[in-house]
Amino acid sequence: MKVFFFTKGFHLVANTAHINSSMARFVKKKTEFNSFTPAPPPPPPPPPSMMASSSSSSSSSPASAPAGQYSSRTDRGGDYSSDHLMQRMAVIDQFKKMEFLLLPAQHGGPLLQFLQQGSRYEHHETKRAMLEFMCAVFATKWNPFVKKKTFIDTYISYFYIGFIRLYNSFVLDPITLELCRLHLRLLFAFALNKNDKITMKFYQLRVMDFLVREINLEQEIKENRDGSAPA
């Protein structure tokens, strides 16, 4: 009898433990189910018209620059690309090689020394070629001479005074008129590349005052001549 009740009790305890473990698993599953949050559904695909516009805009936009390369000129820290800067430095090096030709006469410059020798009619073709060469050099944007005070003082003073002498000589032969034009061209070349030193030199010599005064005088003479001419 005791064995029977012991056996029944064991089975009852075993069944109770099995029921309790089953209930525990059920409660755990229910808790996990209640706490589960499903993932949101994916967004719907864009309409075909929007996909076509986005693909056209992406194809028209420039490709991004690879890593380590610059994508624009301003990313380089300036307005010039590396090739442009190399070309500029090469031009400046060529100018420096011909600096001995363009030195002021007091520093042994052969061109200015030759221009100062003899009258304007002696070796005119050679002097004209020298002046055209000077005009081309000083009109170039990258020439380093327009930044040096020695060149600025010497060339602007020499060619401005030379122009005044030619202008006031009252000679109208072709050689004199051509030399006047070349002197003005060289002054204009410095004006194209003006800086504070060049501006100050033009101001000290009153270059613009003279030119404006003479232009007004020429205009008054022309108007008086045209007004007095018979109709």
CYANA upper distance limits for C-alpha pairs under 8 A (distance plus 0.5 A):
  1 MET  CA      5 PHE  CA      6.80
  2 LYS  CA      6 PHE  CA      6.41
  3 VAL  CA      7 THR  CA      6.45
  4 PHE  CA      8 LYS  CA      6.58
  5 PHE  CA      9 GLY  CA      6.29
  6 PHE  CA     10 PHE  CA      6.49
  7 THR  CA     11 HIS  CA      6.72
  8 LYS  CA     12 LEU  CA      6.52
  9 GLY  CA     13 VAL  CA      6.51
 10 PHE  CA     14 ALA  CA      6.43
 11 HIS  CA     15 ASN  CA      6.40
 12 LEU  CA     16 THR  CA      6.46
 13 VAL  CA     17 ALA  CA      6.57
 14 ALA  CA     18 HIS  CA      6.62
 15 ASN  CA     19 ILE  CA      6.51
 16 THR  CA     20 ASN  CA      6.51
 17 ALA  CA     21 SER  CA      6.59
 18 HIS  CA     22 SER  CA      6.55
 19 ILE  CA     23 MET  CA      6.54
 20 ASN  CA     24 ALA  CA      6.57
 21 SER  CA     25 ARG  CA      6.67
 22 SER  CA     26 PHE  CA      6.64
 23 MET  CA     27 VAL  CA      6.57
 24 ALA  CA     28 LYS  CA      6.64
 25 ARG  CA     29 LYS  CA      6.63
 26 PHE  CA     30 LYS  CA      6.57
 27 VAL  CA     31 THR  CA      6.59
 28 LYS  CA     32 GLU  CA      6.71
 29 LYS  CA     33 PHE  CA      6.57
 30 LYS  CA     34 ASN  CA      6.62
 31 THR  CA     35 SER  CA      6.67
 32 GLU  CA     36 PHE  CA      6.54
 46 PRO  CA     50 MET  CA      6.87
 46 PRO  CA     51 MET  CA      7.04
 47 PRO  CA     51 MET  CA      7.03
 48 PRO  CA     52 ALA  CA      6.73
 49 SER  CA     53 SER  CA      6.89
 50 MET  CA     54 SER  CA      6.68
 51 MET  CA     55 SER  CA      6.67
 52 ALA  CA     56 SER  CA      6.74
 53 SER  CA     57 SER  CA      6.71
 54 SER  CA     58 SER  CA      6.65
 55 SER  CA     59 SER  CA      6.67
 56 SER  CA     60 SER  CA      6.65
 57 SER  CA     61 SER  CA      6.62
 64 SER  CA     71 SER  CA      7.50
 65 ALA  CA     69 GLN  CA      6.63
 65 ALA  CA     70 TYR  CA      7.00
 65 ALA  CA     71 SER  CA      5.67
 70 TYR  CA     75 ASP  CA      6.49
 70 TYR  CA     76 ARG  CA      7.14
 71 SER  CA     75 ASP  CA      7.31
 72 SER  CA     76 ARG  CA      7.78
 73 ARG  CA     77 GLY  CA      8.25
 73 ARG  CA     78 GLY  CA      7.27
 73 ARG  CA     79 ASP  CA      6.16
 73 ARG  CA     80 TYR  CA      6.50
 73 ARG  CA     81 SER  CA      6.31
 74 THR  CA     78 GLY  CA      5.92
 74 THR  CA     79 ASP  CA      6.26
 74 THR  CA     80 TYR  CA      8.36
 76 ARG  CA     80 TYR  CA      8.05
 76 ARG  CA     81 SER  CA      7.55
 80 TYR  CA     84 HIS  CA      6.24
 80 TYR  CA     85 LEU  CA      6.73
 81 SER  CA     85 LEU  CA      6.77
 82 SER  CA     86 MET  CA      6.68
 83 ASP  CA     87 GLN  CA      6.69
 84 HIS  CA     88 ARG  CA      6.66
 85 LEU  CA     89 MET  CA      6.66
 86 MET  CA     90 ALA  CA      6.72
 87 GLN  CA     91 VAL  CA      6.82
 88 ARG  CA     92 ILE  CA      6.77
 88 ARG  CA    142 TRP  CA      7.48
 89 MET  CA     93 ASP  CA      6.65
 90 ALA  CA     94 GLN  CA      6.90
 91 VAL  CA     95 PHE  CA      6.87
 91 VAL  CA    142 TRP  CA      7.80
 91 VAL  CA    143 ASN  CA      8.43
 92 ILE  CA     96 LYS  CA      6.76
 92 ILE  CA    142 TRP  CA      7.01
 92 ILE  CA    143 ASN  CA      6.72
 92 ILE  CA    144 PRO  CA      7.30
 93 ASP  CA     97 LYS  CA      6.97
 94 GLN  CA     98 MET  CA      7.35
 95 PHE  CA     99 GLU  CA      6.84
 95 PHE  CA    143 ASN  CA      6.96
 95 PHE  CA    144 PRO  CA      7.91
 96 LYS  CA    144 PRO  CA      8.33
 98 MET  CA    102 LEU  CA      7.54
 99 GLU  CA    103 LEU  CA      6.72
100 PHE  CA    108 GLY  CA      8.41
100 PHE  CA    109 GLY  CA      6.56
100 PHE  CA    110 PRO  CA      8.37
101 LEU  CA    109 GLY  CA      5.86
101 LEU  CA    110 PRO  CA      6.21
101 LEU  CA    111 LEU  CA      6.51
102 LEU  CA    109 GLY  CA      6.04
102 LEU  CA    110 PRO  CA      7.79
102 LEU  CA    111 LEU  CA      6.82
102 LEU  CA    112 LEU  CA      7.80
102 LEU  CA    134 MET  CA      8.43
103 LEU  CA    107 HIS  CA      6.56
103 LEU  CA    108 GLY  CA      6.99
103 LEU  CA    109 GLY  CA      4.61
103 LEU  CA    110 PRO  CA      8.05
103 LEU  CA    112 LEU  CA      8.26
103 LEU  CA    151 PHE  CA      7.85
104 PRO  CA    108 GLY  CA      7.09
104 PRO  CA    109 GLY  CA      5.61
104 PRO  CA    112 LEU  CA      7.00
104 PRO  CA    150 THR  CA      8.10
104 PRO  CA    151 PHE  CA      7.33
104 PRO  CA    154 THR  CA      6.85
104 PRO  CA    155 TYR  CA      8.23
105 ALA  CA    109 GLY  CA      5.27
105 ALA  CA    110 PRO  CA      7.42
105 ALA  CA    111 LEU  CA      8.34
105 ALA  CA    112 LEU  CA      5.92
105 ALA  CA    113 GLN  CA      5.74
108 GLY  CA    113 GLN  CA      8.10
109 GLY  CA    113 GLN  CA      6.85
110 PRO  CA    114 PHE  CA      6.60
111 LEU  CA    115 LEU  CA      6.78
111 LEU  CA    130 MET  CA      7.45
112 LEU  CA    116 GLN  CA      6.73
113 GLN  CA    117 GLN  CA      7.18
114 PHE  CA    127 LYS  CA      8.36
115 LEU  CA    127 LYS  CA      6.73
118 GLY  CA    122 GLU  CA      6.65
120 ARG  CA    124 HIS  CA      7.06
120 ARG  CA    175 ILE  CA      8.33
120 ARG  CA    176 THR  CA      8.10
121 TYR  CA    175 ILE  CA      7.76
123 HIS  CA    127 LYS  CA      6.73
124 HIS  CA    128 ARG  CA      6.49
124 HIS  CA    175 ILE  CA      8.25
125 GLU  CA    129 ALA  CA      6.75
126 THR  CA    130 MET  CA      6.78
127 LYS  CA    131 LEU  CA      6.67
128 ARG  CA    132 GLU  CA      6.71
128 ARG  CA    179 LEU  CA      8.02
128 ARG  CA    182 LEU  CA      8.50
129 ALA  CA    133 PHE  CA      6.63
130 MET  CA    134 MET  CA      6.74
131 LEU  CA    135 CYS  CA      6.66
131 LEU  CA    182 LEU  CA      7.03
131 LEU  CA    183 HIS  CA      8.36
131 LEU  CA    186 LEU  CA      8.36
132 GLU  CA    136 ALA  CA      6.74
132 GLU  CA    182 LEU  CA      7.59
133 PHE  CA    137 VAL  CA      6.77
134 MET  CA    138 PHE  CA      6.60
134 MET  CA    186 LEU  CA      7.59
135 CYS  CA    139 ALA  CA      6.43
135 CYS  CA    182 LEU  CA      8.19
135 CYS  CA    185 ARG  CA      6.91
135 CYS  CA    186 LEU  CA      5.39
135 CYS  CA    189 ALA  CA      6.83
136 ALA  CA    140 THR  CA      6.90
136 ALA  CA    189 ALA  CA      8.49
137 VAL  CA    143 ASN  CA      7.39
138 PHE  CA    143 ASN  CA      7.05
138 PHE  CA    145 PHE  CA      7.89
138 PHE  CA    146 VAL  CA      7.47
138 PHE  CA    186 LEU  CA      7.72
138 PHE  CA    189 ALA  CA      6.03
138 PHE  CA    190 PHE  CA      6.86
139 ALA  CA    143 ASN  CA      8.50
139 ALA  CA    186 LEU  CA      8.26
139 ALA  CA    188 PHE  CA      8.45
139 ALA  CA    189 ALA  CA      4.80
139 ALA  CA    190 PHE  CA      7.23
139 ALA  CA    192 LEU  CA      7.22
139 ALA  CA    193 ASN  CA      7.65
140 THR  CA    189 ALA  CA      8.45
141 LYS  CA    193 ASN  CA      7.04
144 PRO  CA    148 LYS  CA      7.81
145 PHE  CA    151 PHE  CA      6.67
145 PHE  CA    152 ILE  CA      8.27
146 VAL  CA    151 PHE  CA      7.23
146 VAL  CA    152 ILE  CA      6.72
146 VAL  CA    190 PHE  CA      7.27
146 VAL  CA    193 ASN  CA      7.42
146 VAL  CA    194 LYS  CA      8.23
146 VAL  CA    198 ILE  CA      8.26
147 LYS  CA    151 PHE  CA      8.49
147 LYS  CA    152 ILE  CA      8.00
147 LYS  CA    195 ASN  CA      8.11
147 LYS  CA    197 LYS  CA      8.20
148 LYS  CA    152 ILE  CA      6.81
149 LYS  CA    153 ASP  CA      6.47
149 LYS  CA    197 LYS  CA      7.51
150 THR  CA    154 THR  CA      6.58
151 PHE  CA    155 TYR  CA      6.28
152 ILE  CA    156 ILE  CA      6.35
152 ILE  CA    197 LYS  CA      7.96
152 ILE  CA    198 ILE  CA      6.87
152 ILE  CA    201 LYS  CA      8.02
153 ASP  CA    157 SER  CA      6.42
153 ASP  CA    201 LYS  CA      7.41
154 THR  CA    158 TYR  CA      6.40
155 TYR  CA    159 PHE  CA      6.45
156 ILE  CA    160 TYR  CA      6.32
156 ILE  CA    187 LEU  CA      6.81
156 ILE  CA    190 PHE  CA      8.30
156 ILE  CA    201 LYS  CA      7.95
156 ILE  CA    202 PHE  CA      8.17
157 SER  CA    161 ILE  CA      6.53
157 SER  CA    205 LEU  CA      8.17
158 TYR  CA    162 GLY  CA      6.47
159 PHE  CA    163 PHE  CA      6.42
159 PHE  CA    183 HIS  CA      6.08
159 PHE  CA    184 LEU  CA      8.29
159 PHE  CA    186 LEU  CA      7.98
159 PHE  CA    187 LEU  CA      7.57
160 TYR  CA    164 ILE  CA      6.82
160 TYR  CA    183 HIS  CA      7.63
160 TYR  CA    184 LEU  CA      8.22
160 TYR  CA    187 LEU  CA      7.68
160 TYR  CA    207 VAL  CA      8.15
161 ILE  CA    165 ARG  CA      6.82
162 GLY  CA    166 LEU  CA      6.79
162 GLY  CA    183 HIS  CA      7.83
163 PHE  CA    167 TYR  CA      6.41
163 PHE  CA    179 LEU  CA      8.47
163 PHE  CA    180 CYS  CA      6.19
163 PHE  CA    183 HIS  CA      6.34
163 PHE  CA    184 LEU  CA      7.64
164 ILE  CA    168 ASN  CA      6.51
165 ARG  CA    169 SER  CA      6.59
166 LEU  CA    170 PHE  CA      8.22
166 LEU  CA    171 VAL  CA      8.29
166 LEU  CA    176 THR  CA      7.11
166 LEU  CA    179 LEU  CA      8.25
166 LEU  CA    180 CYS  CA      6.85
167 TYR  CA    180 CYS  CA      7.40
171 VAL  CA    176 THR  CA      7.27
172 LEU  CA    176 THR  CA      6.94
172 LEU  CA    177 LEU  CA      6.79
173 ASP  CA    177 LEU  CA      6.90
174 PRO  CA    178 GLU  CA      6.51
175 ILE  CA    179 LEU  CA      6.69
176 THR  CA    180 CYS  CA      6.71
177 LEU  CA    181 ARG  CA      6.86
178 GLU  CA    182 LEU  CA      6.77
179 LEU  CA    183 HIS  CA      6.61
180 CYS  CA    184 LEU  CA      6.81
181 ARG  CA    185 ARG  CA      6.60
182 LEU  CA    186 LEU  CA      6.77
183 HIS  CA    187 LEU  CA      6.95
184 LEU  CA    188 PHE  CA      6.53
185 ARG  CA    189 ALA  CA      6.65
186 LEU  CA    190 PHE  CA      7.16
187 LEU  CA    191 ALA  CA      6.88
188 PHE  CA    192 LEU  CA      6.70
189 ALA  CA    193 ASN  CA      7.26
190 PHE  CA    194 LYS  CA      6.46
190 PHE  CA    198 ILE  CA      7.62
191 ALA  CA    198 ILE  CA      7.85
191 ALA  CA    199 THR  CA      8.41
194 LYS  CA    198 ILE  CA      5.93
194 LYS  CA    199 THR  CA      6.79
195 ASN  CA    199 THR  CA      6.54
196 ASP  CA    200 MET  CA      6.59
197 LYS  CA    201 LYS  CA      6.74
198 ILE  CA    202 PHE  CA      6.78
199 THR  CA    203 TYR  CA      6.67
200 MET  CA    204 GLN  CA      6.58
201 LYS  CA    205 LEU  CA      6.82
202 PHE  CA    206 ARG  CA      6.56
202 PHE  CA    207 VAL  CA      6.05
202 PHE  CA    208 MET  CA      7.97
203 TYR  CA    207 VAL  CA      7.18
203 TYR  CA    208 MET  CA      8.20
206 ARG  CA    210 PHE  CA      6.95
207 VAL  CA    211 LEU  CA      6.83
208 MET  CA    212 VAL  CA      6.41
209 ASP  CA    213 ARG  CA      6.53
210 PHE  CA    214 GLU  CA      6.61
211 LEU  CA    215 ILE  CA      6.55
212 VAL  CA    216 ASN  CA      6.65
213 ARG  CA    217 LEU  CA      6.72
214 GLU  CA    218 GLU  CA      6.58
215 ILE  CA    219 GLN  CA      6.62
216 ASN  CA    220 GLU  CA      6.69
217 LEU  CA    221 ILE  CA      6.73
218 GLU  CA    222 LYS  CA      6.63
219 GLN  CA    223 GLU  CA      6.64
220 GLU  CA    224 ASN  CA      6.59
221 ILE  CA    225 ARG  CA      6.55
222 LYS  CA    226 ASP  CA      6.58
223 GLU  CA    227 GLY  CA      6.43
224 ASN  CA    228 SER  CA      6.59
225 ARG  CA    229 ALA  CA      6.68
